[in-house]
Amino acid sequence: MDNLEITHMTIDDGFNGEESVTTDFTHNHKDYSITFKKSDLEVINTWLFEEETSLPANLSESMIEYLREEVKKNI
């Protein structure tokens, strides 16, 4: 995916009683985060970090699928 770079990935054993995977990445010079359920990689939440605040991010399906595949490779 053009202009997308994964910067950090964290596996959390206790998010809402389920394991999750949070992936931080940059895209077009903006910082984002997406959290998936580890069991089925369903999206839990997405965030855009802008001006010292976080906002819900609207990510395209193709971007989510790309990130999901990258997570699969790393867990």
Contacts in CASP RR format, 6 or more apart in sequence:
PFRMAT RR
TARGET T0000
AUTHOR 0000-0000-0000
METHOD contacts of the structure
MODEL  1
MDNLEITHMTIDDGFNGEESVTTDFTHNHKDYSITFKKSDLEVINTWLFE
EETSLPANLSESMIEYLREEVKKNI
1 27 0 8 1.000
1 62 0 8 1.000
1 63 0 8 1.000
1 66 0 8 1.000
3 27 0 8 1.000
3 28 0 8 1.000
4 25 0 8 1.000
4 26 0 8 1.000
4 27 0 8 1.000
4 63 0 8 1.000
4 66 0 8 1.000
5 25 0 8 1.000
5 26 0 8 1.000
5 27 0 8 1.000
6 23 0 8 1.000
6 24 0 8 1.000
6 25 0 8 1.000
6 67 0 8 1.000
6 70 0 8 1.000
7 24 0 8 1.000
7 25 0 8 1.000
7 26 0 8 1.000
7 31 0 8 1.000
8 23 0 8 1.000
8 24 0 8 1.000
9 21 0 8 1.000
9 22 0 8 1.000
9 23 0 8 1.000
9 24 0 8 1.000
9 71 0 8 1.000
9 74 0 8 1.000
10 21 0 8 1.000
10 22 0 8 1.000
11 19 0 8 1.000
11 20 0 8 1.000
11 21 0 8 1.000
11 38 0 8 1.000
11 75 0 8 1.000
12 19 0 8 1.000
12 20 0 8 1.000
12 21 0 8 1.000
12 22 0 8 1.000
13 19 0 8 1.000
14 20 0 8 1.000
15 35 0 8 1.000
15 44 0 8 1.000
18 37 0 8 1.000
18 38 0 8 1.000
18 39 0 8 1.000
19 37 0 8 1.000
19 38 0 8 1.000
19 39 0 8 1.000
20 35 0 8 1.000
20 36 0 8 1.000
20 37 0 8 1.000
20 38 0 8 1.000
20 44 0 8 1.000
21 35 0 8 1.000
21 36 0 8 1.000
21 38 0 8 1.000
21 41 0 8 1.000
21 71 0 8 1.000
21 75 0 8 1.000
22 33 0 8 1.000
22 34 0 8 1.000
22 35 0 8 1.000
22 36 0 8 1.000
23 33 0 8 1.000
23 34 0 8 1.000
23 35 0 8 1.000
23 36 0 8 1.000
23 67 0 8 1.000
23 70 0 8 1.000
23 71 0 8 1.000
24 31 0 8 1.000
24 32 0 8 1.000
24 33 0 8 1.000
25 31 0 8 1.000
25 32 0 8 1.000
25 33 0 8 1.000
25 34 0 8 1.000
25 67 0 8 1.000
26 32 0 8 1.000
27 63 0 8 1.000
30 48 0 8 1.000
30 49 0 8 1.000
30 50 0 8 1.000
31 48 0 8 1.000
31 49 0 8 1.000
31 50 0 8 1.000
32 46 0 8 1.000
32 47 0 8 1.000
32 48 0 8 1.000
32 49 0 8 1.000
32 57 0 8 1.000
32 59 0 8 1.000
33 46 0 8 1.000
33 47 0 8 1.000
33 49 0 8 1.000
33 54 0 8 1.000
33 57 0 8 1.000
34 43 0 8 1.000
34 45 0 8 1.000
34 46 0 8 1.000
34 47 0 8 1.000
34 57 0 8 1.000
34 59 0 8 1.000
34 64 0 8 1.000
34 67 0 8 1.000
35 43 0 8 1.000
35 44 0 8 1.000
35 45 0 8 1.000
35 46 0 8 1.000
36 42 0 8 1.000
36 43 0 8 1.000
36 44 0 8 1.000
36 68 0 8 1.000
36 71 0 8 1.000
37 44 0 8 1.000
38 75 0 8 1.000
41 68 0 8 1.000
41 71 0 8 1.000
41 72 0 8 1.000
43 64 0 8 1.000
45 56 0 8 1.000
46 56 0 8 1.000
46 57 0 8 1.000
46 58 0 8 1.000
46 59 0 8 1.000
46 64 0 8 1.000
47 54 0 8 1.000
47 55 0 8 1.000
47 56 0 8 1.000
47 57 0 8 1.000
48 54 0 8 1.000
48 55 0 8 1.000
48 56 0 8 1.000
48 57 0 8 1.000
49 55 0 8 1.000
59 67 0 8 1.000
END
